[in-house]
Amino acid sequence: MSETPAESPAHPDFDAMTRDIAEVPAVEVIVTVAVNLMSAAAVKLGLTEDGDAHKDLDEARKLVHALAGLLDASATEISSFHAAPLRDGLKSLQLAFREASLVPDDPGQGPGEKYTGAVYG
């Protein structure tokens, strides 16, 4: 009889992970992903304590655009209680991107503006 190897990074316990994720409501998963995208975008925009050390506007553009798409796609699935602060955070990131860009995008062409419309301060 073979024994199941102990859980390790090389052998994660997928059964336990599946059980854990099965218990998490979809809204919580969506919000968690959105917050992770927001955090990563803030880092790439240089908005953290390290400032410009990790600044990469090309990467930030992708993250902000993905966040906007997620929020647009899930707008009818999550309540306004969850959606409103996420939309506010998205707008703040879009404005920070516009401010950080040496050559600003035309209105409506910035990251995520395909989904949100033009963002103005």
C-alpha positions in Angstrom: 0.0 0.0 0.0 1.4 3.4 -0.9 1.1 6.3 1.5 0.1 9.8 0.6 3.1 12.1 0.8 2.9 14.8 3.4 1.7 18.2 2.2 4.6 20.3 1.0 5.1 23.0 -1.7 5.9 20.1 -4.1 2.8 18.2 -3.0 0.0 20.5 -1.9 -3.2 19.0 -0.5 -5.5 19.7 -3.4 -8.5 18.0 -1.8 -8.3 20.3 1.2 -7.8 23.3 -1.0 -10.9 22.3 -3.0 -12.9 21.9 0.1 -11.7 25.3 1.4 -12.6 27.2 -1.8 -15.9 25.4 -2.1 -16.9 27.1 1.2 -16.1 30.7 0.0 -19.0 32.7 -1.6 -18.4 33.9 -5.1 -18.7 37.5 -4.1 -15.8 37.1 -1.7 -13.6 35.5 -4.4 -14.4 38.4 -6.8 -13.7 41.0 -4.2 -10.4 39.3 -3.2 -9.3 39.2 -6.8 -10.2 42.8 -7.3 -8.3 43.9 -4.1 -5.3 41.9 -5.3 -5.4 43.6 -8.7 -5.7 47.0 -7.0 -2.8 46.4 -4.7 -0.6 45.2 -7.6 -1.5 48.2 -9.7 -0.7 50.6 -6.8 2.7 49.0 -6.5 3.3 49.3 -10.3 2.2 52.9 -10.2 4.7 53.7 -7.5 2.1 54.5 -4.8 3.8 52.4 -2.1 6.4 53.3 0.5 9.1 52.1 -1.9 7.8 54.7 -4.5 9.5 54.4 -7.8 11.4 51.2 -7.0 8.8 49.0 -8.5 7.1 51.6 -10.8 6.2 50.1 -14.2 3.4 51.9 -16.1 3.1 49.2 -18.8 2.4 46.6 -16.1 0.2 49.1 -14.2 -1.9 49.7 -17.4 -2.5 45.9 -17.7 -3.6 45.5 -14.1 -5.9 48.6 -14.1 -7.5 47.4 -17.3 -8.0 43.9 -15.9 -9.5 45.4 -12.7 -11.9 47.5 -14.8 -13.0 44.5 -16.8 -13.6 42.4 -13.7 -15.7 45.1 -12.1 -17.6 45.7 -15.3 -18.3 42.0 -15.8 -19.3 41.4 -12.1 -21.3 44.6 -11.6 -24.6 42.7 -11.6 -23.3 39.9 -9.5 -21.9 41.8 -6.5 -23.9 44.3 -4.4 -23.3 48.0 -4.5 -22.0 47.6 -0.9 -19.0 45.7 -2.4 -18.9 47.4 -5.8 -18.9 51.1 -4.8 -15.6 51.1 -2.9 -14.0 49.0 -5.6 -15.1 51.5 -8.3 -13.8 54.3 -6.2 -10.4 52.5 -5.9 -10.4 51.9 -9.6 -11.0 55.6 -10.4 -8.2 56.5 -8.0 -5.8 54.2 -9.8 -6.9 55.5 -13.2 -6.3 59.1 -12.1 -2.9 58.1 -10.6 -2.0 56.5 -13.9 -3.0 59.6 -15.8 -0.9 61.7 -13.5 2.1 59.4 -13.7 2.1 59.2 -17.5 4.6 61.4 -19.3 2.4 61.3 -22.4 -1.2 61.2 -21.2 -3.8 59.0 -23.0 -6.6 60.8 -24.8 -9.8 60.9 -22.7 -11.4 57.5 -22.9 -8.2 55.7 -23.9 -6.6 55.3 -20.5 -6.4 51.9 -18.8 -9.9 50.5 -18.1 -11.7 53.5 -19.7 -13.0 51.1 -22.3 -15.2 49.9 -19.4 -15.7 53.0 -17.3 -15.7 55.8 -19.8 -13.3 58.7 -19.6 -12.0 59.5 -16.1 -11.5 63.0 -15.0 -10.1 64.4 -11.7 
